[in-house]
Amino acid sequence: MRKIQYFFVLAAVSILAASCADSYLNQEPGGSSITEEQFNRMDNKVEGLVKGILPNFYMHFSDDHMSFGRRAIDMYGDLLCGDMAMPKASYGWFMEHEQMQTYNSRGLLWGYYYGIIRSCNRSINMIELEGMPSLNVSIDTLTESQLAKGFFYAEALTLRGWAYSQLHNFFVAPGAAETDLSVPVYTESDTRNDTIIGNPRATVADLRLRIETDFLDAIQYYDAYALWSRDSKIETNIDIARILLAYAYLNKGDNVNALKYAEEAITNGSPYLLPYESVLTTGFNNVDNNNWIWGQKVTVETTTSLASFFGQCDIYSYSYASAGDVKGIDKNLYESIPGWDIRKLWWNVYASSGVKNADMFAYAPDGKFYSAKSHTIQGDRDWLSDNVYMRWELPYLIAAEAAARNSDLTKAQQYLFEITDKRADPSLQTEYDAWKSSLTSQDLMLAAIKYNWRVELWGEGFGLQTFRRYGEAVTLGDNHLRQEKTINPSMPRRFTFEIPTGEIYYNPYLHSTMDEQQIQKKI
């Protein structure tokens, strides 16, 4: 039976347990309506465990309205790097990220990603207990159960690789040496062992090896068990694994492999780039959009209301943005968008309408992210707009940047122009052609690609890594609350998160390396 109920309680346990730095090592479900014994008697336990990880991407587990999974963390990063701006914060949500205060968020991120890793490890343990799927199989002879096991093993590996890659992106400094220490790494064998109460920090090289191995193994299993397909776009597949691997290589600085796997995704997948006529009409609110590879359908059962991306950013939903706490584009970035680029109309539309008091919504993303139900201020009180996690535009940007860094300007232009040709106003073709013709050097090409990372994927969680990867200072516009107006990714304790104090206390491998005086300084 393909369709089974998601085990929300299992996902909730992984997040709630992870709120304390050491408790994700706990092996027993708690606070749920299902016991371990009942779970072990169920059919399709592997599918249930892996699908039970997926609600972590959107569920809301606390009283605050800035802890709603993946899209909240996307906002954290885009606010930290300054691409997303808050001119005021009457309600306070996300203010610390706008002001570059990362102290509280590091514990949330740590618990979130390690909670997912724990759930992935538990799923892999269950698969191993029932018999590992083989890569040397005749796919036509496999039963439905065997096909499912191979697919969900690939999905567990993909989700674990993604969680570790996110830890890398937040907790490992740009330019870190391979021998530097990063974060602890836990695999299924650690989760199997009840005596494990922590692990030492892995080297950067070992963390990256874990990420790459998980994605590479996942790709092989997706390929071997290709007759099984995902039920919905919230699940992962071989395209997502390839693109995540390419992105991990790009952030590592391995541009050869970044290009290789981005091109494999484009060549072997079914890429679809948002066409010009749809750039301003999708609202980025519908998971059925052809250019969405990975995303979540929001229903009345899964909506998190105000505690959601649209509850924070969309002025046409009943939201904090509609009440004045706009999360808009940085003014300087907005003003850098040339006239030929139709994407300028992703922001500041209502504020430019001449309606009385419309200026309170200056630089809001009201032309990019807007309600699927209403185009009236606060008109949508259902919060049923869908969540985007990945679009086909991503591998094209990865390929363009990797090719440019490899000094292959022709290929870089090829991939970048696939996107920008669909963003250029046909009535301003001369201006657009002049822009394309000006990209005659590696530096100019990389600058153009950086601009497109910041504009095309604004609000989708890629801003911080672009900022860190390019390593260049940015001067912010005047629509920010923060005091610093020029920021640099090398600024200490600003753009690389420190290990949470709770982890240092509870993980004996970390506690033993720091005396109490050092720990108190971190509190």
N, C-alpha and C positions, 0 to 999 in steps of 0.2 A: 504494500500500500504506500503510494508515493507521498500522500499528504498526511502528516501527523501533527499533533498539537505541539507548539513550541513550549519548552520547559522554562517558562519565565522564572519560576522559583529558583531553578538552578543558576540562571544568569544573575538573578538578584543576589543570591548568596555570594557569588564570586566578587561582586562589587562591594556589598556590605561588609564581607569579611576582610576585604582588602583595605578598608578604611583605617585599619591599624596595620602598621608596616609589617608585622610578623605574622598576622593571623591568616594571610592567604595560604599559609602552609597547612592550615587545618584541613583535615580530610573529610569531615562529616558535614552534610547539608544541615542547615539550622534555620529555624524561623519560617519553615515552609509547611505546605499541606501534604507533602509527600515524604515518606521516610526512605532511608537507604534500602531497607528490606523490600519495600514496595517497588522502588525503582529497579532493583535487581531482578524482579519478577516480570518486568515489562518486556515486550518485544521491541525491536528497533532501538535498543538502548544507545547504540553508537550514533544513529541519526538524531536521537533526542538530545544527547549530550552536545553534539556539535551545533545543532540548531539552537540549543539553549544558550550558546555564547552570543548569538546575534543580537538579542535585545539589549545587550550592553551598549550597542551603538547608539541607542536613543532613549533608554529608560532614565527616569528621573528619580533619584533615591534620597534626596535630602530636602530640607525646608527652603533652601535658597533656590533662586531661579537662574543660576548660571552653572548648574551641574546637570547637564542633560546629554552626556555622552559625547559622541564623536563631533557633532557640530558645535558644541560648546568649546571644545579644545581647538577646533579650527578658528574660532573667534579669538581665543587666547593668543594664538600665534600671530594672527593678522593684526591684532591690537598692539602686541609687543613690538613688532617691527615698524609700526607707524602707518602701514598702508590703510588700516582701518582707524578712524578717528572718533573720539567722543568730545564734543565741545562742552558738554555738561553732564552731570551724573546725579540727578535729583533722587533717584532710587538707589544708586550705589552699585548696582550689578555691573561687573566687569571694570569697575573703576581702577582696581589695583593693576590690571593689565594695561589699561590706558596710561597709568602713571609708572609703568615698568616695575611694579612691586611684585615679585614672583614668589615671595616667601610662602604664602598659603597655598598657592597652586601646585607647588612641587609635591606636596603630600598627596593632593588629589590625583595628579597625573601618575605618580608612583603607584598608588593603590589601584587606579583604573587599569593601567597596562599590566601590572603583575596579576591582577585579578583575572584578566583575560588569559594570560599565560598559564596560570594555574588551571583554568578550565580547559585550555587546549591540551595541557599535559595529562589531565585526567581523561580526556577523550582518547588520546593516543594510548594511554594505558589500557583502556577498555578494548580498543581495537587489537592491541597486542594480546590481551587475555583471550579474545575470541579467535585469534589466528590472524597474523599479519597478511594483508593482501600482497600478492606477488607481482613483480613487474614482468615476469616471464609467463604470460598467460595468453591463451587463445580467447580473445574477447567474445567471440560468438558462442562459446560454450559456457559462459558465466551465467549464474543465476542472478535474479534481480537483487538478492541480498548481497551477493559477492560484488556486484557492480556498485551498489550503494556504499559498501565498506571501503572500496578503493577511492571513490569520490570523496567521502567524508574524511578519510585519512588525508587526502590532498587539501581539503578545506581547513582541517585543524592545523596542518603545517603552514598554510598560507596565513591564517589568522595569528599564529604564534610568531611567524616571521615579521608580519606587519607590526605587532605589538613591540617586538624587540627593535625594529627599525625606528619606531616612534620614540622609544626610550633613547636610542642613539641620537636622534635629531634634537631632543630636548636636553639631554644630560651629558653629552660628549661635546667638548669645545671644538669649534672650527679649527682645522689644522692640527688636531691632536695626533701625536705619534702613535704608531701601531703598538708600541710597548707601554703607552700610558694606560692607567687604570680607568675603567669605565663603570659598569654597573654589574651586579651579580647576575649570573646566567643560571637558570633552572630548566632542566629538561624533564622528560617523563620519568626518568629513573629517580630524580630527586623527589618528585611528587609521590612516587611509589613508596619511598622510605619514610616511615613515620618518625624516625629519629632525627631527620634533617630539620634543623632549626635556623638555617641560614647558610649562605654561601659567601665566599670572599668575592671581591670585585674582579671581574674578568678583565683581561687586557682589551684594548680597543680592537686588536687583531682578532681575538677570540670571539668578541661580540659580533664583529662583522662576518666572521666565518659562520657563526650560528645563523645569522640572518640569511646569508647567501645559500647555505645548505638547505635551510627550510624551504626557501622559494624554489631552488633547483629541484629538490626532491618532489615538491608539490607539482611542478610542471610535468615531471615524468609520470606521476600517478594520474593527473588529469588526462594526459595523453593516452595512457594505457587503459583507462576506464572511461573513455570518451562517450560510450553509449549511454551513460547516465548524465542527465542534464539537471541543472539547478531548477528549483521551483519558482524562484523570483529573483529580482536583481539585488536583494539584500544579501544573497549568498554569493560566494566568490566562484571564480572559474579560472581557466588557464590564461585568459586574456589579462585578468586582474593580477595573477601571480607574475606574469611576465613584466607587466608595467611596474608593479611594486619592486621587482628585482632591478629593473632598469633605473628606477628612481633611487634605490639604495646605492647602486653603483655611481650614479651621478653625484649624490651627496658625499660619497666616499672619495670622489675624484678619479674614479676609474672610468674614463670617458669612452674607451674602446668597448667595454662590456655594456655600458649604459646605452650606447648606440645600437649594439648588437641586439639586445633584448627589446628595446623600443621598436626596432625595425621588425623583429620577429612577431611582436604583437600586431603591428600594422599589417604586415604581409599575410599572416595566418588568421587574423581575426576578420571582423566585418566592420571596419571603421566607418564612422559617419560623423562628419563635422557639421555643426550647426550652420545652415545656409543663411545668406544675408537676409532674406525675407523673413526669417524666424528669429533673428537676433533680439528684436525688441518685443516679441509676442509670446515667448514661452513663460516668462516669469520665473524660470528655473524652479518650478513648483510641481512638476509632473514626472514621476519616475519612468513613465512610458516614452519620454522623449528618446528618439533613436540615438542621440549622442551620449546618453547616460549609460555607462557600463555598470556602475555600482551605485545603489541608492536604496532608499526605504520608502515604501508606500505607507503614508500616514492614514490611519483609520480612526474611527471614534473609539476603538478599543486601545489604540496605541498612542494617540495624541497626548502630548505633555503640556498642552495649553500654553500659558505664558512662559513656562520654562522650556522654550524651544527656540530655534533659530528665527523663525518667523515671529514668535512672541517677543523677540528682542530687536529685530531689525526691520520688519515690514511695517510701514506706516499705514497700510490698508487693512492690516489685522489689528484687533484690539491688542495693543502691545506697548512695551515701554518706549519704543521709538515713536509711536503715534502720540504718546503723552509728552514727548519732548526729549527723551534720552536717545537721541539719534546716534546710531553707529554708522557713520558715513565714510566716504573715501577721503583720504588726506587731500587737503586743498591743493597743495603743490603737485601731487600726482594727477589730480583731476585737470589742472590747468596745463599739464604737459601733454594731454591728449590732443592730437592734431585735428583739424577740422574735417579731414577725410574719414576719420575713424568713427563709425556709427556707434561704437561702444560708449562714446561720451554721453549718450542718452540713457545709459544705464543708471545715471545718478543725476540728482538735482533737478528732476523734471518738475515736480510739484512746486518746489521752491521758486522756480522760474516762471510759474504760470500767471503771476499777478494777483492771485487770490489773496485776500486779506490774511495777514499773519502767516502766510505760507513760508516765510523765511525761517521759521523755526525748524523747518525740515531741510535746511541747506545741506547739500552733499549726501542726502539719504540715498540708498540704492533702490529707489522706487521705480526704476526702469529695468532693473535686473531681477531682484527678488521681490515679487509682489504676490499677493493673495490669489489663489486659484478661484476664489469665490467672488470677491468684491474689489472694485477699484474706487471705493469711497473711504475716506479716512475713518479708521476703526470699524469698517463695515463688516469685516470677517471676525466672528466670535466663535468659530468652530475649530480653527487652527488645524486644518486638514491638508495644508500644503506639504508636499513630499520633500524629503531630504536627499541632497545629492552628495555622493562620496567620491565619485570619479567620473570624468567625461573623456571621450575619445580625443579631445584636444590635448590631454596630458601627454600621451606618448609622442605626439608631434613636437611639443615643446622640449621634451627630454631629448629627442633625436636631434632637433635643431641646435640645442646648446652643446650636446656632446660632440656633434660634428664640427661646430665652430671651434670648440676647445681643441679638437683634433686638427685644426687648420684646414678643414674641408669646407670652404665657404660656399661652394656650389651646392653641396648637399644640405648645409645649414639653411641656405636660402630656400631650397626646395621645400623643406618641411615647414619653415616659418611662413612662407607665402601661401601654403595650403590653407592656413588659418586666416591670415590677413587679407587675402583675396576675397574672403567671405565677410570681411568687416569693413571694407572700403566702400564709401558712397560712390555709386557709378557716376554721379554728376560732378564729382571731384577727382576723376580718374587721373588727370594731369598731375595734380598735387601728390596723389598716391604713387604714381609711377616715378616721380622725382624722389620721393622717400626711398623707394626700393633701389633706385639707381645710386643713391648716396651710400649704400652699405658696401663699401669697397675694401674694408679692412677687417681683420679679426676683432679689433676693439669696437668698431662701429657695429659689427654684426652682433657681438655679445651684448652691447648696450641695447640694441633693438629687441633682442630675445628677452633680456631682463625686463624691459618695458612691457612686453607681452605677457610674461609670467605675472606681473603685478596687476595688469589690467584685465586680461582674459580670465584669470582664476581668482580675482579679488573676492574675498569672503568665503573661499573654498578651502582655506587652510594651508596654502603653499607659500604665503608671503614670508614667514619667518625663515624658512629654509633657503628661499631665494636670497634674502638679505644676508644670511650667514654664509652662503656658498659664494656669493660675489665678493663679500668682504669689504664693501665700500661704504663710506659714510653717507648718510642721507640727511638732508635738511628738511624738516617737517614744515607743513603749512601752519597757519595760525588758528586752525579749528581743533586744537588738541588741549586737553587739560594739563598735560605733563609740562614740567619746567624745562627739561632739555629740549632744545630745538634742533640740535645737530646730534645725531646718534651714530654709533659705530659698532659693528658686531663684536669687536674686540673689547668693548667696555666690560670690565670685570663685574660678575654677579648680576648682569643685566639680561643677557641673552643665552646663557648656559645655566641651566638649573643645577642646584646643588642637591646632593642626596638628602632626603628629609631627616630631621633629627630623630624622629621615631624609629626609623630604620637603623640609625647608628646605635640607638639604645638597645634595640631588641635583637639585632643581628650580631652575635658574639664575634664574628670575624671582623666586623667593622668597629664595634665598641672597643675591642682590645687594641685597636690601632690608634685610638684617640684618648687622651686623658680627660677627666671630668672638666677641667678648665677650658679645654678646646671645645668640648661639647656645649658647655654653657654659653660660649661666645656665639655659637650657631643658633641658639634659641632666640 
